[in-house]
Amino acid sequence: MAATGSSTVTTSGGPVRGRRHDHGTVHFDVPYAKAPLGIRRFAPPDPHPGWSGVRDGTRPGPTAPQPARDSFGVLDMSPYFGPGWQRGDDYLTVNVWAPPADGSPRPVLVFVHGGGFVAGSNRAPLYDGTAFARDGVVLVTVNYRLGIPGFLHLPDAPDNRGLLDVVAALRWVRDNVASFGGDPGNVTLAGQSAGAIIVGGVLAEPAAAGLFHRAIVQSGSGTGAFAPEQAAMVTERVGRHFGVEPSAAALADVPEDRLVAVLADLAGLDLRTPTHHHPLGGITSFSLVSERQPVEAAGGSAVDLLIGDNRDEGSLYLAPVGKLAGSTDLDVRETAALFHRDPDDAVRGYRNRYPRAGAAELRTRVLSDGLFRTGTHALATAHTAGPTYRYEFGWRSDAVDGQLGASHVMELPFVFDTLTLPALRGPRKLLGTGEPPAALAARTHRSWVAFAGSGDPGWAEYSPGGHVEELV
């Protein structure tokens, strides 16, 4: 992105100076909500009070408090997680990438990052919006509260505060995106992984009605929410760690560093109950909290929906940490037990469907389905009030000795058309050592652009048992 000057835009909080580049402008670090300090860590977001003078939006800003996370085992994940915790109070911000102004309102894509509800930011290199601006779309990437401030279930605070932040960002988009050349009447909300689960929750959120018109759910789940009794197990562990009865009031003055440090103590909690399995298989101890799964309400949303998953989602959680190549039948059964009350029956079903598969492939399929594909299928099938388009991303990376395949996260460089990022190439990098197909990146990115513009990604609508577009 070659910088070729500055650009100042007036927002509801005040003027912001950004940078021009070859394909438009980018304005970093634009606040959409008041800094979440003290007791406000656990309150619904309030509009930002604004600033005097011209705010510098030429450089990325602070990120939500989070633990250091830049790899999964031997796999470099820094392009996905970004720079980690960049300290600063005003981190409820957006970055806005816009095409050159030509007088016509442009479609808007609002993107919610993933990271297990505890990590990630809009500063991740994978979310560079240059290609979207180049192709006529205003891209808005959102920071939101993570971990304890964002998602811990508390008796004196609203649940899903990180989701409420995303809704607040959508309000900001409604009120401000026209200043960047965007059309507030043509907004698509997109997210990947935890961000996709949040998008599913926003689909079911009455307060978000009318703020967006299309949705993209990439490797998420319509059944990924924690029941309150499951979330309460996490809350109880936090209380024990700090020696308090856990509440927003009790945690309001705990330093951010300590709230981040406790996350290591929460890893791997068994949240299964007599009536609920762990909907995210233990990969995170945070999610949305709800008596009902998003699919139960989001299915009735009339917005256009583009939804899909990657063929080998689960390999990301196995191959880089040395758990895939030596998989055994016992490993397959233990993986099935994370999601099925009768794991032996589940394994028999998988063996019948995939009679030639070895233990490693079966384990990947069981984990992929349990984490993402089953919940994706449920949401796609339930969404009948508006058109639905479904995809499966299948390009296989040769990273981690050829084991990574079409893992979780693999579609992102293709969606954002960022295959040339050096940090993505190498034996322990996401895209591996081969030459990823530029034609597939062009096709995938073009489909997201088309969907944001018109609601049609370029393939047939999905109905139960119907067309699933293969992106390979």
C-alpha positions in Angstrom: 0.0 0.0 0.0 1.9 3.1 -1.2 1.1 6.2 0.9 0.4 9.2 -1.4 -0.9 11.8 1.0 -3.5 12.4 3.7 -7.3 12.4 3.8 -9.4 14.0 6.5 -13.0 12.8 7.1 -15.5 14.3 9.6 -17.2 11.8 11.8 -19.7 12.1 14.7 -16.8 12.3 17.1 -14.8 14.8 15.1 -12.4 15.0 12.2 -10.0 12.1 11.5 -6.9 12.3 9.3 -6.1 9.1 7.3 -3.8 8.1 4.6 -4.3 7.9 0.8 -3.0 4.9 -1.1 -3.1 3.6 -4.6 -6.6 2.3 -4.3 -8.3 4.9 -2.0 -7.9 5.8 1.6 -7.5 4.1 5.0 -8.4 5.6 8.4 -7.1 3.7 11.4 -8.1 3.8 15.0 -11.5 5.6 14.7 -13.4 5.3 18.0 -17.0 4.1 17.9 -17.6 3.8 21.7 -16.3 5.2 24.9 -13.3 3.5 26.5 -14.4 0.6 28.7 -12.7 1.5 32.0 -13.4 0.5 35.5 -17.0 -0.6 36.0 -17.6 0.3 32.3 -15.6 -2.8 31.4 -18.8 -4.7 32.0 -21.4 -2.2 30.9 -23.1 -1.9 27.5 -21.0 0.4 25.2 -21.8 4.1 25.1 -21.1 6.4 22.1 -17.6 7.9 22.2 -17.7 11.5 23.5 -15.5 12.8 20.7 -12.3 14.8 20.6 -11.1 18.3 19.8 -8.9 19.0 16.9 -8.1 16.5 14.1 -7.5 12.9 15.3 -4.5 11.1 13.8 -5.9 8.0 12.0 -2.8 7.4 9.9 -1.5 4.6 12.2 -3.1 1.6 13.8 -4.1 2.1 17.5 -4.6 0.1 20.7 -6.1 -3.4 20.8 -8.2 -5.2 23.4 -6.3 -6.6 26.4 -5.3 -10.2 25.5 -2.7 -12.8 26.1 0.3 -13.2 23.8 -0.8 -15.6 21.0 1.1 -15.8 17.7 1.3 -19.5 17.0 -0.4 -22.8 17.2 2.4 -25.2 18.0 4.9 -25.0 15.2 2.6 -23.0 12.9 3.1 -19.2 12.7 -0.3 -17.6 13.3 0.9 -14.0 13.7 -0.8 -12.8 10.5 -4.1 -14.0 12.0 -3.7 -12.9 15.6 -1.9 -9.7 14.8 0.4 -7.8 17.2 -1.4 -8.9 20.4 -2.2 -6.5 23.2 -1.2 -2.9 22.1 -2.0 -0.9 25.2 -4.3 2.1 25.3 -7.7 2.9 26.8 -9.5 3.8 23.5 -9.5 0.4 21.8 -13.2 0.2 20.8 -12.3 1.4 17.3 -12.7 0.6 13.7 -10.3 0.8 10.7 -12.0 2.0 7.5 -10.6 1.2 4.0 -12.5 3.2 1.3 -12.3 3.4 -2.5 -11.7 6.7 -4.2 -14.7 9.0 -4.0 -16.7 9.1 -7.2 -20.0 10.4 -6.0 -21.8 7.0 -5.9 -22.4 5.3 -2.5 -20.3 2.1 -2.2 -21.3 -1.2 -0.6 -20.0 -1.6 3.0 -18.5 -4.8 4.5 -18.1 -4.8 8.3 -15.7 -7.5 9.4 -15.5 -9.1 12.9 -12.2 -10.9 13.6 -11.8 -14.3 15.2 -9.5 -15.5 18.0 -11.4 -17.7 20.3 -13.1 -14.8 22.0 -9.9 -14.0 23.8 -7.4 -12.8 21.1 -7.1 -11.0 17.8 -7.7 -7.5 16.5 -8.4 -5.5 13.5 -4.6 -4.9 13.2 -4.0 -8.4 12.0 -2.2 -8.4 8.6 -4.7 -10.8 7.1 -7.4 -8.1 7.3 -5.7 -5.5 5.1 -8.6 -4.0 3.2 -6.7 -2.7 0.2 -8.2 -5.3 -2.2 -11.7 -4.5 -1.1 -11.1 -0.7 -1.6 -9.6 -1.5 -5.0 -12.7 -3.4 -6.0 -15.2 -0.7 -4.8 -16.1 -1.9 -1.3 -15.8 0.1 1.9 -14.2 -2.3 4.5 -14.7 -1.6 8.2 -12.8 -3.9 10.6 -13.9 -3.9 14.2 -12.2 -4.2 17.6 -14.4 -5.5 20.4 -14.0 -6.5 24.1 -12.4 -9.9 24.6 -12.1 -12.4 27.4 -13.4 -11.4 30.8 -14.5 -7.9 29.9 -16.2 -9.1 26.7 -17.8 -12.5 27.5 -17.6 -13.5 31.2 -21.0 -14.3 32.5 -21.7 -12.0 35.6 -24.8 -11.5 37.7 -24.7 -7.7 37.6 -23.7 -7.2 34.0 -25.3 -7.9 30.6 -24.0 -11.0 28.8 -22.2 -10.9 25.5 -20.7 -7.4 25.8 -18.3 -8.1 22.9 -21.4 -8.7 20.8 -22.9 -5.5 22.0 -19.7 -3.7 20.9 -20.2 -5.0 17.4 -23.8 -3.7 17.4 -22.5 -0.3 18.6 -20.0 -0.4 15.7 -22.9 -1.0 13.3 -24.7 2.0 14.7 -21.5 4.0 14.1 -21.4 2.7 10.5 -25.0 3.7 10.0 -24.3 7.3 11.2 -20.8 7.8 9.7 -20.0 5.5 6.7 -21.4 7.9 4.2 -18.6 10.3 5.0 -16.2 7.6 3.7 -18.2 7.1 0.6 -20.2 4.1 1.9 -23.9 3.3 1.6 -25.5 2.9 5.0 -28.4 1.2 3.2 -26.1 -1.5 1.9 -24.1 -3.0 4.8 -22.9 -6.6 5.1 -21.8 -7.9 8.5 -19.1 -10.6 8.1 -17.0 -12.6 10.6 -14.8 -15.6 10.9 -14.5 -18.2 13.7 -15.4 -16.4 16.9 -16.3 -13.4 14.8 -18.7 -15.7 12.8 -20.3 -17.0 15.9 -20.8 -13.3 16.9 -22.4 -12.6 13.6 -24.8 -15.4 14.1 -25.6 -13.9 17.5 -26.1 -10.5 15.9 -28.6 -12.1 13.4 -30.7 -13.0 16.5 -30.2 -9.6 18.3 -33.3 -7.4 18.1 -31.2 -4.2 18.7 -29.3 -4.9 15.5 -32.4 -5.0 13.3 -32.0 -2.6 10.3 -28.3 -1.9 10.9 -27.2 -4.4 8.3 -28.7 -6.1 5.3 -26.5 -9.1 4.6 -24.4 -11.5 6.6 -21.3 -13.7 6.0 -20.5 -16.5 8.4 -17.1 -18.0 7.8 -16.3 -21.1 9.8 -18.6 -20.3 12.6 -21.5 -22.1 14.2 -25.1 -21.4 14.9 -24.9 -23.8 17.9 -21.7 -22.4 19.5 -23.2 -20.6 22.5 -22.7 -21.6 26.1 -25.7 -22.3 28.2 -25.7 -20.1 31.4 -24.9 -23.0 33.6 -21.8 -23.7 31.5 -20.7 -20.1 31.5 -21.2 -20.1 35.3 -18.5 -22.7 35.6 -16.0 -20.3 34.0 -17.3 -17.5 36.3 -16.8 -19.7 39.3 -13.2 -20.5 38.4 -12.5 -16.7 37.9 -13.9 -16.0 41.3 -11.8 -18.7 42.9 -8.7 -17.3 41.2 -9.2 -13.9 42.6 -10.7 -15.0 45.9 -13.9 -13.0 45.4 -17.6 -13.6 44.7 -17.4 -12.9 41.0 -19.3 -9.8 39.8 -18.8 -6.7 37.7 -18.5 -4.7 40.9 -15.8 -7.0 42.4 -13.8 -7.1 39.2 -14.1 -3.5 38.2 -10.8 -2.4 39.8 -8.7 -5.5 39.0 -5.8 -4.5 36.8 -6.2 -5.5 33.1 -2.9 -7.5 33.4 -4.5 -9.7 36.0 -7.6 -10.2 34.0 -5.5 -11.3 31.1 -3.2 -13.5 33.2 -6.1 -15.5 34.6 -7.1 -16.7 31.1 -4.3 -19.4 31.2 -6.0 -20.8 34.3 -9.2 -21.2 32.3 -7.8 -23.1 29.4 -9.2 -26.6 28.8 -12.1 -26.4 31.3 -14.6 -29.2 30.9 -17.9 -27.5 30.4 -20.0 -30.6 29.7 -23.1 -31.0 31.8 -25.7 -33.7 32.0 -27.8 -31.8 29.4 -25.1 -30.0 27.3 -21.9 -31.0 25.6 -19.1 -28.3 25.2 -20.3 -26.6 21.9 -16.7 -25.6 21.1 -15.0 -28.8 22.1 -12.7 -27.2 24.7 -10.8 -25.0 22.4 -11.9 -21.9 24.3 -13.6 -21.2 27.6 -15.5 -18.2 26.3 -18.3 -17.8 23.8 -21.7 -16.2 23.5 -24.0 -17.0 26.5 -27.6 -17.7 25.9 -30.5 -19.9 27.0 -31.0 -20.5 23.2 -28.6 -21.2 20.5 -28.4 -18.5 17.8 -29.8 -20.9 15.2 -33.1 -20.9 17.1 -33.6 -17.2 16.4 -31.2 -16.3 13.7 -32.9 -18.6 11.2 -35.8 -16.2 11.0 -33.6 -13.3 10.0 -34.6 -11.9 6.5 -31.0 -10.8 5.6 -29.1 -12.4 2.8 -26.7 -15.0 4.2 -23.4 -16.4 2.8 -22.2 -19.2 5.0 -19.6 -21.9 4.8 -16.7 -23.8 6.3 -13.3 -25.3 5.3 -12.9 -28.9 4.4 -10.3 -29.7 7.1 -11.2 -27.2 9.8 -10.1 -29.4 12.7 -6.5 -30.0 11.4 -5.5 -26.5 12.7 -6.0 -27.8 16.3 -4.2 -31.1 15.7 -1.4 -31.0 13.1 0.7 -28.0 14.4 0.8 -29.5 18.0 1.8 -33.0 16.8 -1.6 -34.6 17.5 -2.5 -35.6 14.0 0.1 -37.9 12.4 0.0 -40.4 15.2 -3.8 -40.5 15.7 -5.3 -43.8 16.9 -8.7 -45.2 17.1 -8.8 -44.2 20.7 -8.1 -40.6 19.7 -11.0 -40.7 17.3 -13.3 -42.0 20.0 -12.1 -39.4 22.5 -12.7 -36.6 20.0 -16.2 -37.9 19.3 -16.9 -38.0 23.0 -16.4 -34.2 23.1 -19.6 -33.8 21.0 -21.6 -37.0 21.2 -23.3 -38.7 24.1 -22.7 -42.1 22.4 -19.2 -41.7 20.9 -19.0 -45.3 19.8 -22.2 -45.0 17.8 -20.9 -41.7 16.3 -17.6 -43.3 15.3 -19.4 -46.2 13.7 -21.4 -43.6 11.6 -18.2 -41.9 10.5 -16.6 -45.2 9.5 -19.6 -46.1 7.5 -19.5 -42.8 5.7 -15.7 -42.8 5.2 -14.8 -46.5 4.9 -11.3 -45.8 3.5 -10.3 -43.1 6.0 -7.6 -43.7 8.5 -7.6 -42.5 12.1 -6.1 -39.1 11.3 -8.7 -38.3 8.7 -11.5 -39.5 10.8 -10.3 -37.5 13.8 -10.1 -34.4 11.7 -13.6 -34.9 10.3 -15.1 -35.5 13.7 -13.4 -32.4 15.1 -14.3 -30.3 12.1 -17.9 -31.2 12.3 -18.2 -30.8 16.0 -16.5 -27.4 16.1 -17.9 -25.8 12.9 -19.6 -27.8 10.2 -22.6 -29.1 12.1 -23.4 -25.7 13.5 -22.9 -24.2 10.0 -25.2 -26.7 8.5 -27.8 -26.0 11.2 -27.8 -22.3 10.6 -27.8 -22.6 6.8 -30.7 -25.0 7.0 -32.7 -22.9 9.5 -32.2 -19.6 7.6 -35.3 -19.6 5.4 -36.6 -16.0 5.7 -34.0 -14.8 3.2 -31.7 -16.2 0.5 -28.9 -18.4 1.6 -25.7 -19.2 -0.2 -23.4 -22.0 1.1 -19.7 -22.8 0.3 -17.0 -25.2 1.2 -13.4 -24.1 0.9 -11.1 -26.9 -0.1 -7.7 -25.7 -1.2 -5.1 -27.7 0.8 -1.9 -26.1 2.2 1.2 -28.3 2.4 2.3 -26.7 5.7 3.3 -28.8 8.7 4.7 -31.6 6.5 1.6 -31.6 4.4 -0.8 -32.2 7.3 -2.5 -28.8 7.5 -4.7 -29.0 4.4 -7.8 -26.9 4.1 -7.7 -26.0 7.8 -9.5 -23.4 9.9 -8.4 -19.9 8.8 -7.2 -21.1 5.4 -9.8 -19.2 3.4 -8.9 -15.7 4.8 -6.0 -14.9 2.5 -8.2 -15.8 -0.4 -11.1 -13.7 0.8 -8.9 -10.7 1.4 -6.7 -11.4 -1.6 -3.6 -11.2 0.5 -1.7 -14.2 -0.8 1.5 -12.2 -1.3 2.0 -11.5 2.4 5.5 -12.9 3.2 4.4 -14.1 6.6 2.1 -16.6 5.0 4.7 -18.5 3.0 6.9 -21.3 4.3 6.9 -24.8 5.8 5.5 -23.5 9.1 3.4 -20.7 7.6 -0.3 -20.9 6.8 0.0 -21.2 3.0 3.0 -23.6 3.1 5.7 -23.9 0.5 3.7 -24.3 -2.7 2.2 -21.6 -4.9 -1.3 -20.9 -3.7 -3.6 -20.4 -6.7 -4.1 -16.7 -7.5 -7.1 -17.6 -9.6 -8.8 -19.0 -6.6 -8.1 -15.9 -4.5 -9.5 -13.8 -7.3 -12.6 -15.9 -7.5 -13.2 -16.1 -3.8 -12.5 -12.4 -3.2 -14.7 -11.5 -6.2 -17.6 -13.6 -4.7 -17.4 -11.7 -1.4 -17.3 -8.4 -3.3 -20.3 -9.4 -5.4 -22.3 -10.6 -2.3 -21.6 -7.3 -0.5 -22.8 -5.4 -3.6 -25.9 -7.3 -4.6 -26.5 -10.3 -2.3 -25.5 -12.8 -5.0 -22.0 -14.3 -4.8 -22.3 -15.9 -8.2 -23.7 -19.3 -7.5 -27.1 -21.0 -6.9 -29.0 -20.5 -3.6 -28.8 -23.2 -1.0 -31.7 -25.2 0.3 -31.5 -28.3 2.6 -29.6 -30.9 0.7 -29.0 -28.4 -2.1 -26.1 -26.7 -3.8 -22.8 -26.1 -1.9 -20.3 -24.2 -3.9 -16.8 -25.7 -3.8 -14.0 -23.2 -3.6 -11.0 -25.2 -4.7 
